[in-house]
Amino acid sequence: MKFIHIADVHLGATPDAGMPWSQERFEAIRNTFQKIIQLTEKKQADLLLIAGDLFHRQPLRRELKEINYLFSTLTYTRVVIIAGNHDYIRENSPYLNFSWSDNVTLLSSGTMTSVYFKEFNTEVHGLSYHQPEIREPLYDSCRAPSDGRIHVLLAHGGDAAHIPISTTALAGSGFHYIALGHIHQPKIFKNTFIAYAGSLEPLDKTDIGKRGYILGEATLKECKISWRALAHSQYSNLMLTTTRDTTTEELLDQIRPVLAANPNDIYRIQLTGFRDPEITFNRDAILNAGRVVEVLDRTEPEYDLHTLSIDHSHDLISYYIKALSGEDATPIHRKALYYGLRALLNP
């Protein structure tokens, strides 16, 4: 049985709202989802598993119709969906009475249910969220029957407020594959059949790194899976170390080539090191250099300790410098020295 596992698509989300590229990110989420549909057809996958949060919020009926049309174009594939904590099923949710294409199954119950596909001898188990938080570890006691079928668990959670998950408990559950959602960072648990596909596209500046999907094949004897990158963009950290002589223009000369080489990517820039105490780096200029979502300036002012000691030989500053800058001074002493000098010199 061949399958593709995705999760946390978050259709309708607008990452980096207010930034010049935010509308493009909105469209990229939709476009990447369409790519998954095309890829599923090309691979002739038996199953497309969607492990929650297909939508960023409660879907409208027209949105379900649009997505259902895409599913209906699949000629080989059965689609199984669960609702996650973002698109959880409310009392009046369109999820409850929507008429899906014949190849689509929404496991809409808040308790464990399943669907069996005789043509490839596979039963998919799962439950949907009916509220935004579920604090009980509902999956830890799940067990697959020994009945000659391939058993797959579709699950969404993994933190204290959203169905805590014990991978140790699941490792002995008897499922041939466990398709997880909710955690946006992709992860395949070593020596197991358990994996987070991660989000299809990164959704905010904390989603560092590549995003994509899992391609797998399961038999009664084994399950082989591999994670594949697909996202249009990725968030990256760019770390720059400064010195007392570094200027904003010098930083921009280092940043611009990196941004130009990766035009689809979005950067969080972190400055570390030291700077001239009399200057402040121009954060707005760095933000405007391209797709920069955040600038973290963690530099410290580098004072001329010798000159300061001479100029303040008869006051507290010289004693303060002597106490914290000796041969035994640690990095913590050095940091305390610079913080203290900043306060003493700029009362």
C-alpha positions in Angstrom: 0.0 0.0 0.0 1.5 3.3 -1.1 0.7 6.5 0.7 1.4 10.2 1.1 1.1 11.7 4.5 0.6 15.5 5.1 -0.5 17.6 8.0 -1.0 21.2 9.1 -1.7 22.6 5.7 -3.6 25.6 7.3 -5.4 26.7 4.2 -6.6 30.3 4.7 -3.6 31.3 6.9 -1.7 34.5 6.0 1.8 34.2 7.3 3.7 37.4 8.1 0.6 39.5 8.0 1.5 43.1 7.1 4.7 42.2 5.4 5.1 43.0 1.6 5.2 39.3 0.8 2.3 38.1 3.1 -0.2 37.7 0.2 2.3 35.6 -1.7 2.6 33.4 1.4 -1.2 33.0 1.6 -1.2 31.9 -2.1 1.8 29.6 -1.6 -0.1 27.5 1.0 -2.8 26.9 -1.6 -0.4 26.3 -4.4 1.7 23.8 -2.5 -1.4 21.9 -1.5 -2.4 21.7 -5.2 1.1 20.3 -5.9 0.5 17.6 -3.3 -2.7 16.6 -5.2 -0.8 16.5 -8.5 2.1 14.5 -6.9 -0.4 12.0 -5.3 -1.9 11.4 -8.7 1.6 11.1 -10.4 2.7 8.6 -7.7 -0.6 6.7 -8.0 -0.7 6.6 -4.2 -3.4 4.4 -2.6 -3.9 6.8 0.3 -3.5 10.5 1.0 -3.5 10.9 4.8 -4.2 14.3 6.2 -3.4 14.4 9.9 -5.4 17.5 11.0 -5.5 21.2 10.5 -6.2 21.1 6.8 -7.7 24.5 7.4 -6.4 27.3 9.6 -9.9 27.9 11.1 -13.4 26.6 10.6 -13.8 26.1 6.9 -16.7 27.7 4.9 -18.9 25.5 2.8 -17.5 27.1 -0.4 -14.0 26.3 0.8 -14.9 22.6 1.3 -16.4 22.5 -2.2 -13.1 23.9 -3.7 -11.0 21.3 -1.8 -13.4 18.5 -2.5 -13.1 19.2 -6.3 -9.3 18.8 -6.0 -9.8 15.5 -4.2 -12.2 14.3 -6.9 -9.5 14.7 -9.6 -7.6 11.8 -8.0 -8.2 8.7 -10.0 -6.2 6.2 -7.9 -6.3 7.6 -4.4 -8.5 7.4 -1.3 -8.3 10.4 1.0 -8.7 10.2 4.7 -8.9 13.3 6.9 -9.2 14.2 10.5 -10.0 17.7 12.0 -7.3 19.2 14.2 -7.4 21.8 16.9 -7.5 24.7 14.4 -10.3 23.4 12.2 -12.1 21.5 15.0 -15.7 20.4 14.4 -18.1 22.8 16.0 -21.9 22.2 16.4 -22.7 24.1 13.2 -19.6 23.1 11.3 -20.0 22.5 7.5 -17.8 19.4 8.1 -20.8 17.7 9.7 -23.1 17.4 6.7 -20.8 18.1 3.8 -21.2 15.6 0.9 -17.6 14.5 0.0 -16.5 12.9 -3.2 -16.7 9.1 -3.1 -12.9 8.8 -2.6 -12.9 11.0 0.5 -13.5 10.0 4.2 -13.6 12.4 7.1 -13.2 10.5 10.4 -15.5 13.1 12.1 -16.2 11.4 15.4 -14.6 12.7 18.6 -13.9 9.0 19.5 -11.8 6.5 17.6 -13.4 5.2 14.4 -12.0 3.6 11.3 -12.5 3.1 7.6 -11.4 -0.1 5.7 -10.3 -0.2 2.1 -10.6 -3.8 0.8 -8.8 -3.1 -2.5 -5.4 -2.6 -0.7 -6.3 -4.3 2.6 -5.8 -1.2 4.8 -7.8 0.1 7.7 -7.2 3.7 8.8 -8.1 4.7 12.4 -8.5 8.2 13.8 -10.6 10.8 15.6 -11.4 14.5 15.1 -11.2 17.4 17.5 -14.5 18.8 18.6 -12.9 21.5 20.8 -9.7 23.5 20.4 -8.0 21.7 23.4 -7.9 18.0 24.4 -5.7 17.3 27.4 -6.3 13.6 27.7 -3.7 11.2 26.0 -6.3 9.6 23.9 -3.9 7.7 21.6 -1.7 6.1 24.2 -4.1 3.2 24.8 -4.9 2.6 21.1 -4.1 -0.9 19.8 -4.4 -2.3 16.3 -6.1 -5.7 16.0 -4.2 -8.7 14.6 -6.6 -9.5 11.8 -4.4 -9.7 8.7 -5.0 -6.1 7.7 -2.6 -3.2 7.4 -3.5 -0.8 10.1 -2.7 3.0 10.1 -3.4 5.5 12.9 -4.1 9.1 11.9 -3.4 11.3 14.9 -3.1 15.0 15.8 -1.4 16.2 18.9 1.8 16.0 20.9 1.7 18.7 23.6 0.0 19.2 27.0 -3.1 21.0 25.6 -3.5 18.9 22.4 -3.6 15.2 23.1 -0.3 14.4 24.8 1.4 11.6 22.9 3.8 8.9 24.2 5.8 7.5 21.3 6.9 4.7 23.6 3.3 3.7 24.1 2.5 4.0 20.4 5.6 1.9 19.5 3.9 -1.1 21.0 0.5 -0.4 19.6 0.6 -2.8 16.6 -0.1 -0.2 13.9 1.9 -0.5 10.7 2.2 3.3 10.4 1.3 6.2 12.6 0.8 9.5 10.7 1.1 12.4 13.1 0.1 16.1 12.8 0.2 19.3 14.9 3.9 19.7 15.3 5.1 21.8 12.4 8.7 20.5 12.4 8.9 17.2 10.4 10.3 14.3 12.4 10.6 10.6 11.9 11.1 8.8 15.2 14.2 6.6 15.0 13.6 2.8 14.6 9.8 3.3 14.6 6.9 3.5 12.2 5.9 6.9 13.7 6.3 10.3 12.0 5.3 13.9 11.9 5.1 15.1 8.3 5.4 18.7 9.5 3.5 21.6 7.9 3.4 21.7 4.1 4.5 25.4 4.2 6.2 27.2 7.1 3.6 29.3 8.8 5.6 31.8 11.0 9.1 32.9 11.8 9.6 30.0 14.3 9.1 27.4 11.6 12.8 27.3 10.7 13.9 24.9 8.0 12.4 23.0 5.1 8.8 21.8 4.9 7.1 19.0 2.9 5.5 15.6 3.1 6.1 11.9 3.8 6.1 9.3 1.1 5.7 5.7 2.3 4.8 2.1 1.5 3.4 -0.3 4.0 3.0 -4.1 3.9 2.0 -6.5 6.6 5.7 -7.1 7.3 7.2 -3.6 7.1 6.8 0.1 6.5 9.2 2.2 4.5 9.0 6.0 4.7 11.0 9.0 3.5 10.5 12.7 4.1 10.5 15.0 1.0 10.8 18.8 0.8 8.2 20.6 -1.2 7.5 24.1 0.2 7.9 27.2 -1.9 9.6 29.1 0.9 11.5 28.5 4.2 12.4 30.5 7.2 16.1 30.7 7.9 18.3 32.1 10.6 21.2 34.4 9.4 23.7 34.9 12.2 26.2 37.8 11.9 29.0 38.6 14.3 29.9 42.2 14.7 32.9 44.1 16.1 33.5 47.6 17.4 34.2 48.7 13.8 31.1 47.2 12.2 28.6 49.6 10.6 25.0 49.2 9.3 26.2 49.5 5.7 28.8 46.8 6.3 26.0 44.5 7.6 23.8 45.3 4.6 26.7 44.4 2.3 26.8 40.9 4.0 23.0 40.5 4.0 22.0 41.5 0.5 23.9 38.7 -1.4 22.4 36.0 0.9 18.9 37.4 0.3 19.4 37.7 -3.5 20.7 34.1 -3.7 17.5 32.7 -2.0 14.7 35.0 -3.2 11.8 32.8 -1.9 13.2 32.4 1.6 12.5 34.6 4.7 15.1 35.5 7.2 15.5 36.1 10.9 18.7 38.0 11.3 20.5 37.8 14.6 23.4 40.1 15.4 25.9 39.0 18.1 29.3 40.3 19.2 30.3 43.9 20.0 29.7 47.4 18.6 30.9 50.9 19.1 29.1 52.2 22.2 28.2 55.4 20.4 26.3 53.7 17.5 23.1 51.7 17.2 22.6 49.5 14.1 19.7 50.7 11.9 17.1 48.0 12.4 14.7 49.5 9.8 17.3 49.5 7.1 18.1 45.8 7.7 14.3 44.9 7.7 13.9 46.8 4.4 16.9 44.9 2.7 14.5 42.2 1.5 12.5 39.3 3.0 13.6 40.0 6.6 10.9 39.2 9.1 12.9 40.0 12.3 16.1 41.5 13.5 17.5 40.5 16.8 20.3 42.8 18.0 22.1 41.0 20.8 25.3 42.9 20.4 27.1 44.5 23.4 28.9 47.9 23.4 32.7 47.5 23.5 34.2 50.1 25.6 37.8 51.3 25.6 38.5 50.1 29.1 42.0 51.6 29.3 40.9 55.1 28.4 37.8 54.9 30.6 40.0 53.8 33.6 42.3 56.8 33.1 39.4 59.3 32.6 37.6 58.0 35.6 40.6 57.2 37.9 39.0 58.9 40.9 35.4 57.7 40.7 33.4 54.5 40.9 33.8 53.6 37.2 37.6 52.9 37.4 37.0 50.6 40.5 34.1 48.8 38.6 36.3 48.2 35.6 39.1 46.8 37.8 36.8 44.5 39.6 35.3 42.9 36.6 38.1 42.9 34.0 40.9 41.0 35.7 42.6 37.9 34.5 40.0 35.7 36.2 37.1 37.5 34.5 34.5 35.1 33.0 32.1 35.8 30.1 29.5 36.6 32.7 31.8 39.1 34.3 32.4 40.7 30.9 28.7 41.0 30.2 28.1 42.4 33.7 30.8 44.9 33.1 29.3 46.2 29.8 25.8 46.4 31.3 27.1 48.3 34.3 29.2 50.7 32.2 26.2 51.5 30.1 24.2 52.4 33.2 27.0 54.4 34.8 27.9 56.3 31.6 24.3 57.0 30.6 22.5 57.7 33.9 
